[in-house]
């Protein structure tokens, strides 16, 4: 299946899982051994406001390739009226854009590119 034919929300669904797994592994590798602490620190990376902030930084620093920007735009422009109560619709759409980007890259098997982006987000 052509990745551009996949609904961007489906890509975001995949990207959410990949993104959170990388964050969790990173935090475990930082030596955090308490599950409650892991959960609190994970939220620092996976909350919609923080994901939106990371995507905006990636865009401002022009770190995304044109096809990656296209995926982000498709996700941000996708017509939806639902969003979590914890953030506004614009923030939610940016967060969805980041998740769709990660899902897109994972679907294409571009693990190295995912790690470049995640290293930027995680500050490595």
Secondary structure by P-SEA (a helix, b strand, c coil): cccccccaaaaaaaaaaaaaaaaaaaaaaaccccaaaaaaaaaacccaaaaaaaaaaaaaaccccaaaaaaaaaaaacccccccccccaaaaaaaaaaaaaaaaaaaacaaaaaaaaaaaaacc
